[in-house]
């Protein structure tokens, strides 16, 4: 190339480069103003409250007893009137006494009366713990049937009604036998009878209903295992994964009135060997992460002094307690101040325990990560702590909702999480991708909601900022053009 050609070439190259720069600038301007956004999330006030939440499947219960007979008549109005004063609980223990049918089958009239009872309770806002028994007076040996096959037939008969009320029934306690249905002082206390009766009850009842036995030793016997449930075994519909515990001697003495023993489980040779208190509580600590545990606290003694009670109720993952018995213990808790580092400091021990039976979720933080030039989605992270004694044993659907404050349009996004894994005393972080670029410029409010899948009831968190139908306000989301 000669000098003249070089002089002509330079302006051409300059114009080409200059033109490319203009094109790139125009493209950048287009992308910045039409694709990239400034996105910010201002977290809401997520202060923890001390309110008692009254959520499903946990808390205090009241006991109601019904004696079936061919002369009994239970109407919906009488049943509803009986429960009308019980407004502060979400659970009820329904005891059905079958003593009048100890010699044979339950009559069709008796079965119809059972249906009337459960149908009436289904109209309440309570979940039911149901216990069938033959004795209320400590006389099971003379009140029970003489033949185990009659008990098994009764199980099959009542199951035809029980299975029609799965949305109302949370737990079936016991295997029909023993003083007050507690599986003790019975003609059917042998290992063979215990296993046979529980297998029959499990076979005839819907697997969505939890079963329960009185002691950890009975659980080990039926499950044929010295090892409690693990995360892998839980929620598998196996018999062991359905069986929880009910303890009507809870905190009543060093061995919970015979529930525990004095020999180490490390020396156990039979499933029915009782471990020490510390070992059996440790056993429950693992088992009752996955199945319910509850009952009655009894007999004012040092084991149910407030500090000891909170420690053991938490370790055993207790979900539910009788709200009338033992009054001496409950009154002791009401008269004792809770001394802690959390928001309940200075409240009564009774209020603390009331608010921690079962699961109790607290929204701790809500954060948003978004790189406008490099990612398609923003990532919403919500930190939740379960400060309750126990977990939820039903899976609750969780939804994030974005409400456009100008148009009131709501975008609902289901969250992929298993709430049964939100363990007691642990924190869970939910992460959800948000397609920011598809939502449009504007101001949004972000809410989190959780509902009971069987009833649609809202699950309450220990936070303010609750908005009906939307849930809890996590924060204010702003989506603007990049500037």
C-alpha positions as CSV (number, residue, x, y, z in Angstrom):
1,X,0.0,0.0,0.0
2,X,1.4,3.4,-1.0
3,X,1.3,6.6,1.0
4,X,-1.7,7.9,-0.8
5,X,-3.7,4.7,-0.2
6,X,-2.7,4.8,3.5
7,X,-4.0,8.4,3.8
8,X,-7.3,7.3,2.3
9,X,-7.6,4.2,4.5
10,X,-7.2,6.0,7.9
11,X,-10.5,8.0,7.6
12,X,-12.4,4.8,6.6
13,X,-11.1,2.9,9.7
14,X,-11.9,5.9,11.9
15,X,-15.5,6.1,10.6
16,X,-15.9,2.3,11.0
17,X,-14.6,2.4,14.6
18,X,-16.7,5.5,15.4
19,X,-19.8,3.9,14.0
20,X,-19.3,0.7,16.0
21,X,-18.9,2.8,19.1
22,X,-22.2,4.5,18.4
23,X,-23.9,1.2,17.8
24,X,-22.6,-0.2,21.0
25,X,-23.6,2.9,23.0
26,X,-27.1,2.7,21.5
27,X,-27.3,-1.0,22.3
28,X,-26.0,-0.4,25.9
29,X,-28.6,2.4,26.4
30,X,-31.3,0.1,25.1
31,X,-30.3,-2.7,27.4
32,X,-29.9,-0.5,30.4
33,X,-33.3,1.2,30.0
34,X,-35.2,-1.8,28.7
35,X,-33.7,-4.9,30.4
36,X,-31.7,-4.0,33.5
37,X,-33.3,-2.8,36.7
38,X,-32.4,-1.4,40.1
39,X,-34.0,-3.8,42.6
40,X,-34.2,-3.2,46.4
41,X,-35.9,-4.9,49.3
42,X,-36.7,-3.0,52.5
43,X,-37.3,-5.6,55.2
44,X,-40.4,-5.3,57.3
45,X,-40.3,-5.1,61.0
46,X,-40.1,-8.8,62.0
47,X,-40.2,-8.3,65.8
48,X,-41.1,-11.5,67.7
49,X,-44.4,-11.4,69.6
50,X,-45.4,-13.2,72.8
51,X,-48.9,-14.0,71.6
52,X,-50.2,-17.5,72.1
53,X,-50.9,-18.5,68.5
54,X,-53.5,-21.3,68.8
55,X,-52.3,-23.2,65.7
56,X,-53.6,-26.6,64.6
57,X,-52.4,-29.9,66.1
58,X,-50.7,-28.4,69.2
59,X,-51.3,-26.6,72.5
60,X,-53.6,-27.3,75.3
61,X,-56.5,-29.7,75.1
62,X,-59.6,-30.4,77.2
63,X,-61.0,-33.9,77.8
64,X,-64.5,-35.0,76.9
65,X,-65.9,-38.5,77.7
66,X,-68.7,-40.4,76.0
67,X,-70.1,-43.8,77.1
68,X,-71.6,-45.7,74.2
69,X,-74.6,-47.8,74.8
70,X,-77.9,-48.7,73.1
71,X,-79.6,-46.3,75.5
72,X,-77.3,-43.3,74.9
73,X,-78.3,-40.4,72.7
74,X,-75.7,-37.8,71.7
75,X,-77.1,-35.0,69.6
76,X,-75.1,-32.4,67.7
77,X,-76.7,-29.6,69.8
78,X,-75.8,-31.3,73.2
79,X,-72.2,-31.9,72.1
80,X,-71.7,-28.4,70.7
81,X,-73.2,-26.9,73.9
82,X,-70.8,-29.0,76.0
83,X,-67.8,-27.6,74.1
84,X,-69.1,-24.0,73.9
85,X,-67.0,-22.8,76.9
86,X,-63.8,-24.3,75.5
87,X,-62.8,-21.4,73.3
88,X,-59.1,-21.1,73.9
89,X,-57.9,-24.5,72.6
90,X,-57.4,-26.1,69.2
91,X,-57.3,-29.7,70.5
92,X,-59.8,-31.9,72.3
93,X,-59.2,-35.4,73.7
94,X,-62.3,-37.5,73.0
95,X,-62.6,-40.6,75.1
96,X,-65.1,-43.2,73.9
97,X,-66.0,-45.9,76.5
98,X,-67.0,-49.2,75.0
99,X,-67.6,-51.0,78.3
100,X,-71.2,-51.8,77.4
101,X,-70.1,-53.9,74.5
102,X,-67.4,-55.9,76.2
103,X,-69.2,-59.2,75.5
104,X,-69.6,-58.8,71.7
105,X,-70.0,-56.6,68.8
106,X,-70.9,-52.9,69.0
107,X,-74.5,-52.5,67.8
108,X,-75.3,-50.5,64.7
109,X,-76.9,-48.0,67.1
110,X,-73.7,-47.6,69.0
111,X,-71.7,-47.1,65.8
112,X,-74.3,-44.5,64.7
113,X,-73.8,-42.7,68.0
114,X,-70.1,-42.7,67.4
115,X,-70.7,-41.1,64.1
116,X,-72.9,-38.4,65.6
117,X,-70.2,-37.6,68.1
118,X,-67.4,-37.2,65.6
119,X,-69.6,-35.4,63.1
120,X,-70.5,-32.8,65.7
121,X,-66.9,-32.3,66.6
122,X,-65.9,-32.0,62.9
123,X,-67.9,-28.7,62.9
124,X,-65.7,-27.2,65.6
125,X,-62.3,-25.6,64.9
126,X,-60.5,-28.3,66.9
127,X,-58.4,-31.3,65.9
128,X,-59.2,-34.5,67.8
129,X,-57.1,-36.9,69.9
130,X,-59.3,-39.9,70.3
131,X,-58.9,-42.7,72.8
132,X,-61.1,-45.8,72.9
133,X,-61.2,-47.6,76.2
134,X,-63.3,-49.9,78.5
135,X,-62.5,-48.3,81.8
136,X,-62.6,-44.9,83.6
137,X,-62.2,-46.1,87.1
138,X,-59.0,-48.1,87.3
139,X,-60.9,-51.4,86.9
140,X,-59.8,-52.5,83.4
141,X,-59.3,-56.1,84.4
142,X,-63.1,-56.5,85.0
143,X,-64.3,-54.0,82.3
144,X,-62.4,-55.3,79.3
145,X,-63.6,-58.1,77.0
146,X,-62.3,-61.5,77.9
147,X,-61.3,-62.3,74.4
148,X,-58.8,-60.3,72.3
149,X,-60.7,-61.0,69.2
150,X,-63.6,-58.9,70.5
151,X,-61.3,-56.0,70.9
152,X,-60.0,-56.5,67.4
153,X,-63.6,-56.6,66.1
154,X,-64.3,-53.3,67.9
155,X,-61.3,-51.8,66.2
156,X,-62.6,-52.8,62.8
157,X,-66.1,-51.5,63.6
158,X,-65.0,-48.1,64.9
159,X,-62.5,-47.7,62.0
160,X,-65.4,-47.5,59.6
161,X,-66.4,-44.2,61.2
162,X,-62.8,-43.0,62.1
163,X,-61.7,-43.2,58.5
164,X,-64.5,-40.9,57.5
165,X,-63.2,-38.2,59.8
166,X,-59.5,-38.1,58.9
167,X,-59.5,-34.3,58.5
168,X,-60.6,-34.0,62.1
169,X,-58.6,-36.7,63.8
170,X,-55.0,-36.1,64.6
171,X,-54.1,-39.0,66.9
172,X,-55.5,-42.3,68.2
173,X,-54.2,-43.0,71.7
174,X,-53.5,-46.5,72.9
175,X,-54.8,-49.9,71.9
176,X,-58.2,-49.8,73.7
177,X,-56.9,-51.6,76.8
178,X,-55.7,-50.8,80.3
179,X,-56.8,-48.5,83.2
180,X,-58.2,-45.4,81.6
181,X,-56.9,-46.8,78.2
182,X,-53.3,-46.3,79.3
183,X,-52.1,-49.9,78.4
184,X,-51.4,-50.9,82.0
185,X,-53.1,-53.3,84.5
186,X,-54.8,-55.1,81.6
187,X,-55.6,-58.7,80.7
188,X,-53.7,-58.0,77.4
189,X,-50.3,-56.8,78.6
190,X,-48.2,-59.5,77.1
191,X,-45.8,-58.6,74.3
192,X,-47.7,-60.8,71.9
193,X,-51.1,-59.1,72.7
194,X,-49.6,-55.6,72.5
195,X,-48.1,-56.2,69.1
196,X,-51.2,-58.0,67.8
197,X,-53.6,-55.2,68.9
198,X,-51.4,-52.4,67.5
199,X,-51.0,-54.2,64.2
200,X,-54.8,-54.6,64.0
201,X,-55.4,-50.9,64.8
202,X,-52.9,-49.9,62.2
203,X,-54.3,-52.2,59.6
204,X,-57.9,-50.9,59.8
205,X,-57.3,-47.2,60.3
206,X,-56.2,-44.6,57.7
207,X,-52.4,-44.2,57.6
208,X,-52.7,-40.4,57.8
209,X,-53.8,-40.7,61.4
210,X,-51.1,-41.0,64.0
211,X,-51.2,-43.7,66.6
212,X,-49.5,-43.6,70.0
213,X,-48.4,-45.8,72.9
214,X,-47.9,-45.0,76.6
215,X,-44.2,-45.6,77.0
216,X,-40.9,-45.7,74.9
217,X,-40.6,-49.4,75.8
218,X,-43.9,-50.1,74.0
219,X,-42.7,-48.2,71.0
220,X,-39.5,-50.3,70.9
221,X,-41.4,-53.5,71.3
222,X,-43.9,-52.7,68.4
223,X,-41.2,-51.3,66.2
224,X,-38.8,-54.1,67.0
225,X,-36.0,-51.6,67.4
226,X,-33.8,-50.1,70.1
227,X,-33.1,-47.2,67.7
228,X,-35.7,-44.4,67.4
229,X,-36.9,-43.0,64.0
230,X,-34.4,-41.3,61.8
231,X,-35.1,-38.7,59.0
232,X,-34.9,-41.5,56.4
233,X,-37.5,-43.7,58.3
234,X,-39.9,-40.8,59.1
235,X,-43.1,-40.2,57.2
236,X,-42.8,-43.5,55.4
237,X,-46.2,-44.9,56.3
238,X,-44.5,-47.7,58.1
239,X,-46.0,-48.7,61.4
240,X,-43.1,-47.3,63.4
241,X,-43.4,-44.0,61.6
242,X,-47.0,-43.6,62.7
243,X,-46.5,-44.3,66.4
244,X,-45.9,-41.5,68.9
245,X,-46.2,-41.3,72.6
246,X,-48.7,-40.2,75.2
247,X,-47.6,-39.8,78.8
248,X,-50.2,-39.2,81.5
249,X,-47.6,-39.3,84.2
250,X,-45.4,-36.6,82.7
251,X,-43.0,-34.9,85.1
252,X,-44.7,-36.7,87.9
253,X,-41.6,-38.2,89.5
254,X,-38.0,-39.2,88.7
255,X,-39.3,-42.0,86.5
256,X,-42.6,-40.4,85.4
257,X,-44.6,-42.8,87.6
258,X,-43.0,-45.9,86.2
259,X,-42.5,-44.8,82.6
260,X,-38.7,-45.0,83.0
261,X,-36.4,-47.4,84.9
262,X,-33.0,-47.4,86.6
263,X,-31.0,-49.7,84.4
264,X,-29.0,-48.3,81.5
265,X,-30.3,-49.1,78.0
266,X,-26.8,-50.0,77.1
267,X,-27.4,-53.2,79.1
268,X,-30.9,-53.8,77.7
269,X,-31.6,-57.3,76.4
270,X,-35.3,-56.9,75.6
271,X,-37.2,-54.1,73.9
272,X,-39.3,-53.8,77.0
273,X,-36.3,-52.9,79.3
274,X,-36.7,-49.4,80.7
275,X,-33.8,-47.1,80.5
276,X,-32.9,-44.3,82.9
277,X,-34.8,-41.0,82.8
278,X,-31.9,-39.3,81.0
279,X,-31.7,-42.1,78.4
280,X,-35.4,-42.3,77.8
281,X,-35.7,-38.5,77.4
282,X,-32.8,-38.7,74.9
283,X,-34.7,-41.4,73.1
284,X,-37.8,-39.2,72.9
285,X,-35.7,-36.3,71.7
286,X,-34.9,-38.3,68.6
287,X,-38.2,-40.1,68.1
288,X,-40.5,-37.2,68.6
289,X,-38.9,-35.1,66.0
290,X,-41.1,-37.1,63.7
291,X,-44.1,-38.2,65.7
292,X,-46.3,-36.4,68.3
293,X,-45.8,-36.6,72.1
294,X,-48.1,-35.2,74.8
295,X,-50.2,-36.0,77.8
296,X,-50.7,-34.7,81.4
297,X,-48.4,-33.2,83.9
298,X,-49.1,-34.6,87.4
299,X,-48.2,-34.3,91.1
300,X,-46.4,-31.1,92.2
301,X,-42.7,-32.1,92.7
302,X,-39.3,-30.8,91.7
303,X,-39.4,-32.5,88.3
304,X,-42.1,-30.1,87.2
305,X,-40.6,-27.0,88.7
306,X,-40.5,-24.5,85.9
307,X,-36.8,-24.7,84.8
308,X,-36.8,-28.5,84.9
309,X,-40.2,-28.6,83.2
310,X,-39.1,-26.4,80.3
311,X,-35.9,-28.4,79.8
312,X,-37.7,-31.7,79.7
313,X,-40.8,-30.6,77.7
314,X,-38.4,-29.2,75.1
315,X,-36.2,-32.3,75.0
316,X,-39.2,-34.6,74.7
317,X,-40.7,-32.3,72.0
318,X,-44.1,-32.1,73.7
319,X,-46.9,-30.9,71.4
320,X,-49.9,-31.0,73.7
321,X,-51.0,-31.1,77.3
322,X,-54.2,-31.3,79.4
323,X,-55.2,-27.7,80.3
324,X,-57.1,-28.8,83.5
325,X,-54.8,-31.4,85.1
326,X,-52.8,-31.3,87.3
327,X,-54.1,-28.0,88.5
328,X,-51.5,-27.8,91.3
329,X,-48.7,-28.0,88.7
330,X,-50.4,-25.6,86.3
331,X,-50.9,-23.1,89.1
332,X,-47.3,-23.4,90.1
333,X,-46.3,-22.4,86.6
334,X,-48.7,-19.5,86.6
335,X,-47.1,-18.2,89.9
336,X,-43.5,-18.6,88.6
337,X,-41.8,-16.0,86.4
338,X,-39.8,-17.1,83.4
339,X,-36.3,-15.9,83.5
340,X,-34.6,-16.0,80.1
341,X,-32.9,-13.9,77.4
342,X,-35.8,-14.0,74.9
343,X,-39.0,-11.9,74.6
344,X,-40.8,-14.0,77.2
345,X,-38.5,-12.8,80.0
346,X,-40.7,-11.7,83.0
347,X,-43.8,-13.5,81.7
348,X,-45.3,-16.4,83.7
349,X,-44.0,-19.9,83.2
350,X,-47.5,-20.9,82.2
351,X,-47.6,-18.4,79.4
352,X,-44.1,-19.5,78.2
353,X,-45.1,-23.1,78.1
354,X,-48.5,-22.4,76.5
355,X,-46.8,-20.5,73.7
356,X,-44.1,-23.2,73.1
357,X,-46.2,-26.4,73.0
358,X,-45.7,-27.8,69.5
359,X,-44.2,-25.7,66.7
360,X,-43.8,-21.9,66.9
361,X,-42.3,-20.2,63.9
362,X,-40.7,-16.8,64.0
363,X,-39.7,-14.9,60.8
364,X,-36.2,-13.6,61.5
365,X,-35.1,-12.0,58.2
366,X,-35.8,-11.5,54.5
367,X,-33.1,-10.7,52.0
368,X,-32.8,-10.3,48.3
369,X,-29.7,-10.9,46.1
370,X,-29.8,-9.7,42.5
371,X,-27.0,-9.0,40.0
372,X,-28.7,-7.0,37.2
373,X,-26.0,-7.4,34.6
374,X,-25.3,-11.1,35.1
375,X,-28.3,-13.0,36.4
376,X,-31.9,-13.6,35.2
377,X,-33.4,-14.2,38.6
378,X,-33.2,-12.6,42.0
379,X,-32.9,-14.8,45.0
380,X,-35.2,-14.2,47.9
381,X,-33.9,-15.7,51.2
382,X,-36.2,-15.9,54.2
383,X,-34.9,-17.1,57.6
384,X,-37.4,-18.8,59.9
385,X,-36.7,-20.1,63.4
386,X,-38.8,-22.8,65.1
387,X,-38.7,-21.8,68.8
388,X,-41.4,-24.3,69.9
389,X,-40.8,-27.5,71.8
390,X,-41.7,-29.6,68.8
391,X,-42.2,-29.7,65.1
392,X,-45.2,-29.8,62.8
393,X,-46.1,-33.4,61.9
394,X,-48.2,-32.4,59.0
395,X,-46.8,-30.8,55.9
396,X,-48.0,-27.2,55.4
397,X,-48.0,-25.6,52.0
398,X,-45.9,-22.3,52.0
399,X,-46.5,-19.5,49.5
400,X,-44.7,-16.3,48.7
401,X,-47.0,-13.6,47.3
402,X,-46.0,-10.3,45.6
403,X,-48.6,-7.6,45.6
404,X,-48.3,-4.7,43.1
405,X,-49.2,-1.7,45.3
406,X,-50.5,0.3,42.2
407,X,-52.6,-2.4,40.5
408,X,-53.2,-4.7,43.5
409,X,-52.3,-7.6,41.2
410,X,-50.9,-10.5,43.2
411,X,-48.3,-13.0,42.0
412,X,-48.4,-16.3,44.0
413,X,-45.3,-18.4,44.1
414,X,-45.3,-21.8,45.9
415,X,-42.2,-22.6,48.0
416,X,-40.6,-26.0,47.7
417,X,-40.1,-27.0,51.3
418,X,-41.2,-29.7,53.7
419,X,-42.3,-28.0,56.9
420,X,-42.1,-31.2,58.9
421,X,-38.3,-30.7,58.6
422,X,-38.4,-27.3,60.3
423,X,-37.0,-28.7,63.5
424,X,-37.5,-27.4,67.0
425,X,-34.8,-25.0,68.1
426,X,-33.3,-24.8,64.6
427,X,-33.4,-22.2,61.8
428,X,-34.5,-22.8,58.3
429,X,-33.6,-20.7,55.3
430,X,-36.1,-20.7,52.4
431,X,-34.7,-19.7,49.0
432,X,-36.9,-18.8,46.1
433,X,-36.0,-17.4,42.6
434,X,-37.9,-14.3,41.6
435,X,-38.2,-13.6,37.9
436,X,-37.7,-9.8,38.4
437,X,-37.6,-9.0,34.7
438,X,-41.1,-10.4,34.1
439,X,-42.8,-8.6,36.9
440,X,-42.6,-5.1,35.5
441,X,-41.5,-1.7,36.9
442,X,-43.2,-0.9,40.2
443,X,-43.5,-1.2,43.9
444,X,-44.5,-4.5,45.5
445,X,-45.2,-5.9,48.9
446,X,-43.8,-9.4,49.6
447,X,-45.8,-11.7,51.9
448,X,-45.3,-15.2,53.2
449,X,-48.3,-17.5,54.0
450,X,-48.7,-21.0,55.3
451,X,-51.9,-23.0,55.5
452,X,-53.0,-26.4,56.9
453,X,-53.5,-28.6,53.8
454,X,-56.5,-30.4,55.2
455,X,-58.6,-27.5,56.4
456,X,-57.0,-24.4,54.7
457,X,-56.6,-22.8,58.1
458,X,-53.8,-20.2,58.2
459,X,-50.7,-21.1,60.2
460,X,-49.8,-18.2,62.5
461,X,-46.2,-17.0,63.0
462,X,-44.9,-15.2,66.1
463,X,-44.7,-11.9,64.3
464,X,-46.9,-8.9,63.6
465,X,-47.7,-7.6,60.1
466,X,-50.2,-10.3,59.3
467,X,-52.6,-9.4,56.4
468,X,-55.6,-11.6,55.9
469,X,-55.4,-13.7,52.8
470,X,-51.9,-12.6,52.0
471,X,-49.9,-13.7,55.0
472,X,-47.0,-11.9,56.8
473,X,-45.4,-8.9,55.3
474,X,-41.7,-9.6,54.7
475,X,-40.8,-6.3,53.1
476,X,-41.3,-3.8,50.3
477,X,-39.8,-4.6,46.9
478,X,-38.9,-1.8,44.5
479,X,-38.2,-2.5,40.8
480,X,-36.9,0.6,38.8
481,X,-35.2,1.2,35.5
482,X,-31.5,1.3,35.8
483,X,-30.1,4.8,36.2
